Amino acid sequence: MKELLFAIIIAIASALSANAQVLTSKTINNVYEEVSHQPKSHFAFNAEWKGNDITTMFVYKKDSDRNGMLALKPHMKYEYAYAADGTLTTRVAYRWTDSRNNWTCMGRHDYTLTDDIYYAEYSRYNHATNSFDQPVEKMVYTLTPYGGTDYVSYYQRDLPSAPYQLVSATVITNQPLLLAEQ
């Protein structure tokens, strides 16, 4: 799992432009292209597209069977939704459950852009109610008028009904922080 996360982080870093701002369809496409062309990776990737947008990305673990043949085992699935301008609005993550032989929803990231604030919120999936709980984590990026980021705040709460608690706040100088193109 650490190798997969590292590969995705490296791919996102590669997708950055000098004026990085918000996550877009183009960013997701660039990440997919980067991670799917790693020759020594223990993972394989596939995607479903609607026009130029990736709507679903599949991650498979590479495994060898007892005959030495390569087998791909489902591992993770990500579903993406975009606004009309191509900015990412939602990413839902699933993991493969062998015992059920299907995908199990883990959580959702929601992205909202206003004139000078970019929000990224994480909600857990509640299997008892078959719905997403209220967000339990939130990143708030204060944007500059020149295409950068001034300030980043990270909030958490233990329960969806509890108030958010500030975990960290960082002032950003002379570098964009968000991982996408403007």
KASUL-V346912 format. One line per field, one symbol per residue. psi: psi as a letter, one per 40 degrees, with the letter a starting at -180 (. if undefined). burial: b if it has 9 or more other ideal C-beta (glycine too) atoms within 8 Angstrom, else e. A space follows every 10 residues. Layout:
BEGIN
psi = ???
burial = ???
END
This chain:
BEGIN
psi = dddddddddd ddddeiidfi cihidddddd dddddefhde ieiiiiiiih behhdhhhhi hhihaeeeih ihhhdihhhi iiideeihdi hhhiihhdde fihhhdihhh hhhadehhhh ihhihhddef ihiiieihhh hhiieeeahd hhhhiiidid eiiihhdihh hhhfhidigi i.
burial = eebbeebbeb bbeebbeebb bbbbbbbbbb bbebbbebee bebbbebeee eebbbbbbbb bbeeeeeeee ebeebbbbbb ebeeebbbbb bbbbbbbeee eebbbebbbb beeeeebbbb bbbbbbeeee eebebbbbbb bbbbeebbbe bbbbbbbeeb eeeeeeeeee ebeeebbbbb be
END
